[in-house]
Amino acid sequence: MDYQQQNAYEIGELIKRKGCAILPVGAVEAHGPHLPLGTDNLLAERLAERLAELTDSLALPTLPYGQVWSLQHFPGSLSVSNEALIRILYDIGESLVRQGFRIFVMLNGHLGNMPALKDAARMLYNDHPELKVYYFFYPGTGEAISRIRETPSTHASYFHACELETSYMLYLAEEHVDMDKAIRDIPQIGLEADCTPTPWETFTSSAVLGDATLATKEKGEQVIEASLAAMTAMILGAKQRLQQRREA
């Protein structure tokens, strides 16, 4: 259910009944020639809508800006600092507690946001232990990815505008993908990139990290559904524990 479409006279009862708010967190950044700048926003938003349905939760409006230091010099990329992102996530969490929510899900579509999400969650944990906070970035997908991937990963953590992310878009937001422009760009990313600040223009001119031409909607479905299943299990488990505490 879409939080912002509700009215102030009815939202209180909905919060009490549903208990969980899901915040899509994205970014605006280069995603090669075949995907839009708002790819991470689209993925996070579409995932949040699905997850809200599966868990009887409320999907919040998308937070559309993220920490994009690595791609900040690519055309179209917009970046905010970790500090700014942590602050707004913490403030949103505090607002949710005041409104009566007891589960806060930050559903992330951009890997660069993860340090800020984790810090904000820890701050909320310290100050509002009654609020269960999750920070999700495609959990539970390892087996599905290893099964569908045709090309080896360019990096242990990064995937971007590649076979994987393009497949996710084909499954969740196909109308925004132009496969006629998809390319294969598999850069060499050395170990040093994990040990010192490394802007991505030092190893790619396209922002594509893999072979986007191999992407399919079917591949995206397998990975996304695995992640939705994992996230759903965690949220429903948290809801069950909350209900048990109320009844005790």
TORKOL-4160 file (C-alpha; in steps of 0.2 Angstrom, whole numbers, padded with zeros to 4 digits, m for minus):
248
<pt num="1" X="0000" Y="0000" Z="0000"/>
<pt num="2" X="0006" Y="0017" Z="m0005"/>
<pt num="3" X="0009" Y="0028" Z="0011"/>
<pt num="4" X="0008" Y="0045" Z="0002"/>
<pt num="5" X="m0009" Y="0041" Z="m0006"/>
<pt num="6" X="m0018" Y="0039" Z="0011"/>
<pt num="7" X="m0026" Y="0053" Z="0021"/>
<pt num="8" X="m0022" Y="0059" Z="0038"/>
<pt num="9" X="m0039" Y="0053" Z="0045"/>
<pt num="10" X="m0036" Y="0035" Z="0041"/>
<pt num="11" X="m0017" Y="0033" Z="0042"/>
<pt num="12" X="m0016" Y="0031" Z="0060"/>
<pt num="13" X="m0027" Y="0015" Z="0060"/>
<pt num="14" X="m0017" Y="0008" Z="0045"/>
<pt num="15" X="0000" Y="0011" Z="0054"/>
<pt num="16" X="m0007" Y="0002" Z="0069"/>
<pt num="17" X="m0013" Y="m0013" Z="0059"/>
<pt num="18" X="0002" Y="m0014" Z="0047"/>
<pt num="19" X="0016" Y="m0008" Z="0058"/>
<pt num="20" X="0030" Y="m0008" Z="0044"/>
<pt num="21" X="0036" Y="0006" Z="0033"/>
<pt num="22" X="0047" Y="0002" Z="0018"/>
<pt num="23" X="0057" Y="0016" Z="0011"/>
<pt num="24" X="0065" Y="0014" Z="m0007"/>
<pt num="25" X="0082" Y="0022" Z="m0007"/>
<pt num="26" X="0090" Y="0025" Z="m0024"/>
<pt num="27" X="0102" Y="0037" Z="m0033"/>
<pt num="28" X="0104" Y="0046" Z="m0049"/>
<pt num="29" X="0119" Y="0041" Z="m0059"/>
<pt num="30" X="0126" Y="0035" Z="m0076"/>
<pt num="31" X="0120" Y="0017" Z="m0081"/>
<pt num="32" X="0127" Y="0015" Z="m0098"/>
<pt num="33" X="0118" Y="0019" Z="m0115"/>
<pt num="34" X="0104" Y="0007" Z="m0112"/>
<pt num="35" X="0097" Y="0011" Z="m0094"/>
<pt num="36" X="0091" Y="0028" Z="m0087"/>
<pt num="37" X="0100" Y="0038" Z="m0074"/>
<pt num="38" X="0086" Y="0034" Z="m0062"/>
<pt num="39" X="0088" Y="0015" Z="m0063"/>
<pt num="40" X="0092" Y="0013" Z="m0045"/>
<pt num="41" X="0076" Y="0023" Z="m0040"/>
<pt num="42" X="0065" Y="0013" Z="m0052"/>
<pt num="43" X="0072" Y="m0004" Z="m0045"/>
<pt num="44" X="0070" Y="0001" Z="m0027"/>
<pt num="45" X="0053" Y="0008" Z="m0030"/>
<pt num="46" X="0046" Y="m0007" Z="m0039"/>
<pt num="47" X="0054" Y="m0019" Z="m0026"/>
<pt num="48" X="0046" Y="m0009" Z="m0012"/>
<pt num="49" X="0029" Y="m0010" Z="m0020"/>
<pt num="50" X="0030" Y="m0029" Z="m0022"/>
<pt num="51" X="0037" Y="m0031" Z="m0004"/>
<pt num="52" X="0023" Y="m0020" Z="0003"/>
<pt num="53" X="0010" Y="m0031" Z="m0005"/>
<pt num="54" X="0019" Y="m0047" Z="0001"/>
<pt num="55" X="0021" Y="m0041" Z="0019"/>
<pt num="56" X="0005" Y="m0031" Z="0021"/>
<pt num="57" X="0016" Y="m0015" Z="0024"/>
<pt num="58" X="0016" Y="0003" Z="0019"/>
<pt num="59" X="0028" Y="0009" Z="0005"/>
<pt num="60" X="0035" Y="0026" Z="0008"/>
<pt num="61" X="0039" Y="0039" Z="m0006"/>
<pt num="62" X="0056" Y="0035" Z="m0014"/>
<pt num="63" X="0072" Y="0044" Z="m0007"/>
<pt num="64" X="0079" Y="0048" Z="m0025"/>
<pt num="65" X="0097" Y="0054" Z="m0021"/>
<pt num="66" X="0111" Y="0044" Z="m0015"/>
<pt num="67" X="0130" Y="0044" Z="m0012"/>
<pt num="68" X="0137" Y="0043" Z="m0030"/>
<pt num="69" X="0156" Y="0047" Z="m0026"/>
<pt num="70" X="0162" Y="0034" Z="m0038"/>
<pt num="71" X="0152" Y="0040" Z="m0053"/>
<pt num="72" X="0151" Y="0058" Z="m0049"/>
<pt num="73" X="0161" Y="0064" Z="m0064"/>
<pt num="74" X="0150" Y="0054" Z="m0077"/>
<pt num="75" X="0137" Y="0064" Z="m0086"/>
<pt num="76" X="0120" Y="0065" Z="m0077"/>
<pt num="77" X="0126" Y="0058" Z="m0060"/>
<pt num="78" X="0120" Y="0068" Z="m0044"/>
<pt num="79" X="0128" Y="0064" Z="m0027"/>
<pt num="80" X="0125" Y="0068" Z="m0009"/>
<pt num="81" X="0137" Y="0065" Z="0005"/>
<pt num="82" X="0136" Y="0050" Z="0017"/>
<pt num="83" X="0133" Y="0063" Z="0031"/>
<pt num="84" X="0118" Y="0070" Z="0023"/>
<pt num="85" X="0111" Y="0053" Z="0019"/>
<pt num="86" X="0113" Y="0047" Z="0036"/>
<pt num="87" X="0105" Y="0062" Z="0043"/>
<pt num="88" X="0089" Y="0061" Z="0033"/>
<pt num="89" X="0087" Y="0042" Z="0035"/>
<pt num="90" X="0089" Y="0044" Z="0054"/>
<pt num="91" X="0076" Y="0058" Z="0054"/>
<pt num="92" X="0064" Y="0048" Z="0044"/>
<pt num="93" X="0066" Y="0034" Z="0056"/>
<pt num="94" X="0062" Y="0045" Z="0071"/>
<pt num="95" X="0047" Y="0052" Z="0062"/>
<pt num="96" X="0041" Y="0034" Z="0059"/>
<pt num="97" X="0043" Y="0029" Z="0077"/>
<pt num="98" X="0033" Y="0045" Z="0082"/>
<pt num="99" X="0019" Y="0039" Z="0070"/>
<pt num="100" X="0019" Y="0022" Z="0078"/>
<pt num="101" X="0029" Y="0011" Z="0066"/>
<pt num="102" X="0039" Y="m0003" Z="0074"/>
<pt num="103" X="0048" Y="m0009" Z="0058"/>
<pt num="104" X="0057" Y="0002" Z="0046"/>
<pt num="105" X="0064" Y="m0006" Z="0030"/>
<pt num="106" X="0077" Y="0004" Z="0020"/>
<pt num="107" X="0076" Y="m0005" Z="0003"/>
<pt num="108" X="0091" Y="0000" Z="m0006"/>
<pt num="109" X="0094" Y="0001" Z="m0025"/>
<pt num="110" X="0112" Y="0008" Z="m0025"/>
<pt num="111" X="0127" Y="m0001" Z="m0017"/>
<pt num="112" X="0136" Y="0016" Z="m0013"/>
<pt num="113" X="0122" Y="0020" Z="m0001"/>
<pt num="114" X="0125" Y="0005" Z="0010"/>
<pt num="115" X="0138" Y="0012" Z="0022"/>
<pt num="116" X="0126" Y="0027" Z="0026"/>
<pt num="117" X="0111" Y="0015" Z="0028"/>
<pt num="118" X="0121" Y="0004" Z="0040"/>
<pt num="119" X="0126" Y="0019" Z="0051"/>
<pt num="120" X="0109" Y="0026" Z="0051"/>
<pt num="121" X="0102" Y="0010" Z="0056"/>
<pt num="122" X="0114" Y="0008" Z="0071"/>
<pt num="123" X="0110" Y="0026" Z="0077"/>
<pt num="124" X="0092" Y="0022" Z="0077"/>
<pt num="125" X="0095" Y="0005" Z="0086"/>
<pt num="126" X="0104" Y="0015" Z="0099"/>
<pt num="127" X="0091" Y="0029" Z="0101"/>
<pt num="128" X="0075" Y="0019" Z="0097"/>
<pt num="129" X="0078" Y="0001" Z="0102"/>
<pt num="130" X="0059" Y="m0002" Z="0100"/>
<pt num="131" X="0061" Y="0001" Z="0081"/>
<pt num="132" X="0067" Y="m0014" Z="0071"/>
<pt num="133" X="0077" Y="m0008" Z="0056"/>
<pt num="134" X="0082" Y="m0017" Z="0041"/>
<pt num="135" X="0094" Y="m0012" Z="0027"/>
<pt num="136" X="0091" Y="m0023" Z="0012"/>
<pt num="137" X="0102" Y="m0023" Z="m0004"/>
<pt num="138" X="0096" Y="m0039" Z="m0014"/>
<pt num="139" X="0098" Y="m0051" Z="0001"/>
<pt num="140" X="0096" Y="m0070" Z="m0003"/>
<pt num="141" X="0102" Y="m0069" Z="m0021"/>
<pt num="142" X="0118" Y="m0078" Z="m0021"/>
<pt num="143" X="0112" Y="m0095" Z="m0027"/>
<pt num="144" X="0101" Y="m0088" Z="m0040"/>
<pt num="145" X="0114" Y="m0077" Z="m0047"/>
<pt num="146" X="0127" Y="m0091" Z="m0048"/>
<pt num="147" X="0114" Y="m0101" Z="m0058"/>
<pt num="148" X="0109" Y="m0088" Z="m0071"/>
<pt num="149" X="0125" Y="m0078" Z="m0073"/>
<pt num="150" X="0134" Y="m0082" Z="m0090"/>
<pt num="151" X="0149" Y="m0070" Z="m0087"/>
<pt num="152" X="0161" Y="m0070" Z="m0072"/>
<pt num="153" X="0159" Y="m0055" Z="m0060"/>
<pt num="154" X="0171" Y="m0041" Z="m0064"/>
<pt num="155" X="0172" Y="m0037" Z="m0045"/>
<pt num="156" X="0168" Y="m0046" Z="m0029"/>
<pt num="157" X="0155" Y="m0033" Z="m0024"/>
<pt num="158" X="0151" Y="m0022" Z="m0039"/>
<pt num="159" X="0138" Y="m0025" Z="m0052"/>
<pt num="160" X="0132" Y="m0011" Z="m0063"/>
<pt num="161" X="0122" Y="m0009" Z="m0079"/>
<pt num="162" X="0127" Y="m0027" Z="m0083"/>
<pt num="163" X="0120" Y="m0044" Z="m0086"/>
<pt num="164" X="0112" Y="m0044" Z="m0068"/>
<pt num="165" X="0106" Y="m0026" Z="m0066"/>
<pt num="166" X="0099" Y="m0025" Z="m0084"/>
<pt num="167" X="0090" Y="m0041" Z="m0081"/>
<pt num="168" X="0082" Y="m0034" Z="m0065"/>
<pt num="169" X="0076" Y="m0019" Z="m0075"/>
<pt num="170" X="0069" Y="m0030" Z="m0088"/>
<pt num="171" X="0059" Y="m0039" Z="m0075"/>
<pt num="172" X="0054" Y="m0024" Z="m0065"/>
<pt num="173" X="0054" Y="m0009" Z="m0077"/>
<pt num="174" X="0056" Y="m0016" Z="m0094"/>
<pt num="175" X="0048" Y="m0001" Z="m0102"/>
<pt num="176" X="0064" Y="0009" Z="m0097"/>
<pt num="177" X="0076" Y="m0002" Z="m0105"/>
<pt num="178" X="0083" Y="0000" Z="m0123"/>
<pt num="179" X="0091" Y="m0017" Z="m0127"/>
<pt num="180" X="0096" Y="m0011" Z="m0144"/>
<pt num="181" X="0109" Y="0000" Z="m0135"/>
<pt num="182" X="0115" Y="m0013" Z="m0123"/>
<pt num="183" X="0134" Y="m0016" Z="m0124"/>
<pt num="184" X="0148" Y="m0027" Z="m0117"/>
<pt num="185" X="0161" Y="m0019" Z="m0107"/>
<pt num="186" X="0171" Y="m0029" Z="m0095"/>
<pt num="187" X="0184" Y="m0019" Z="m0087"/>
<pt num="188" X="0199" Y="m0025" Z="m0077"/>
<pt num="189" X="0197" Y="m0019" Z="m0059"/>
<pt num="190" X="0213" Y="m0022" Z="m0049"/>
<pt num="191" X="0214" Y="m0026" Z="m0030"/>
<pt num="192" X="0220" Y="m0008" Z="m0027"/>
<pt num="193" X="0202" Y="m0002" Z="m0030"/>
<pt num="194" X="0197" Y="m0010" Z="m0014"/>
<pt num="195" X="0211" Y="m0001" Z="m0004"/>
<pt num="196" X="0211" Y="0017" Z="m0010"/>
<pt num="197" X="0198" Y="0029" Z="m0017"/>
<pt num="198" X="0196" Y="0025" Z="m0035"/>
<pt num="199" X="0184" Y="0035" Z="m0046"/>
<pt num="200" X="0176" Y="0023" Z="m0059"/>
<pt num="201" X="0182" Y="0033" Z="m0074"/>
<pt num="202" X="0199" Y="0026" Z="m0071"/>
<pt num="203" X="0193" Y="0009" Z="m0077"/>
<pt num="204" X="0177" Y="0012" Z="m0087"/>
<pt num="205" X="0171" Y="0025" Z="m0099"/>
<pt num="206" X="0153" Y="0017" Z="m0100"/>
<pt num="207" X="0149" Y="0014" Z="m0082"/>
<pt num="208" X="0144" Y="m0004" Z="m0088"/>
<pt num="209" X="0153" Y="m0018" Z="m0078"/>
<pt num="210" X="0149" Y="m0033" Z="m0088"/>
<pt num="211" X="0139" Y="m0039" Z="m0103"/>
<pt num="212" X="0122" Y="m0031" Z="m0103"/>
<pt num="213" X="0118" Y="m0039" Z="m0120"/>
<pt num="214" X="0116" Y="m0056" Z="m0110"/>
<pt num="215" X="0102" Y="m0049" Z="m0099"/>
<pt num="216" X="0085" Y="m0057" Z="m0100"/>
<pt num="217" X="0068" Y="m0054" Z="m0091"/>
<pt num="218" X="0069" Y="m0072" Z="m0085"/>
<pt num="219" X="0086" Y="m0070" Z="m0077"/>
<pt num="220" X="0079" Y="m0055" Z="m0068"/>
<pt num="221" X="0064" Y="m0064" Z="m0062"/>
<pt num="222" X="0074" Y="m0078" Z="m0054"/>
<pt num="223" X="0085" Y="m0066" Z="m0044"/>
<pt num="224" X="0072" Y="m0054" Z="m0039"/>
<pt num="225" X="0060" Y="m0067" Z="m0033"/>
<pt num="226" X="0073" Y="m0075" Z="m0023"/>
<pt num="227" X="0077" Y="m0058" Z="m0015"/>
<pt num="228" X="0059" Y="m0054" Z="m0012"/>
<pt num="229" X="0056" Y="m0071" Z="m0003"/>
<pt num="230" X="0071" Y="m0068" Z="0008"/>
<pt num="231" X="0065" Y="m0051" Z="0013"/>
<pt num="232" X="0047" Y="m0056" Z="0015"/>
<pt num="233" X="0053" Y="m0070" Z="0027"/>
<pt num="234" X="0062" Y="m0058" Z="0038"/>
<pt num="235" X="0049" Y="m0045" Z="0039"/>
<pt num="236" X="0035" Y="m0057" Z="0042"/>
<pt num="237" X="0046" Y="m0065" Z="0056"/>
<pt num="238" X="0048" Y="m0048" Z="0064"/>
<pt num="239" X="0029" Y="m0044" Z="0063"/>
<pt num="240" X="0026" Y="m0061" Z="0071"/>
<pt num="241" X="0038" Y="m0057" Z="0086"/>
<pt num="242" X="0030" Y="m0040" Z="0088"/>
<pt num="243" X="0013" Y="m0048" Z="0089"/>
<pt num="244" X="0019" Y="m0061" Z="0102"/>
<pt num="245" X="0026" Y="m0047" Z="0113"/>
<pt num="246" X="0010" Y="m0038" Z="0112"/>
<pt num="247" X="0000" Y="m0053" Z="0117"/>
<pt num="248" X="0012" Y="m0059" Z="0131"/>
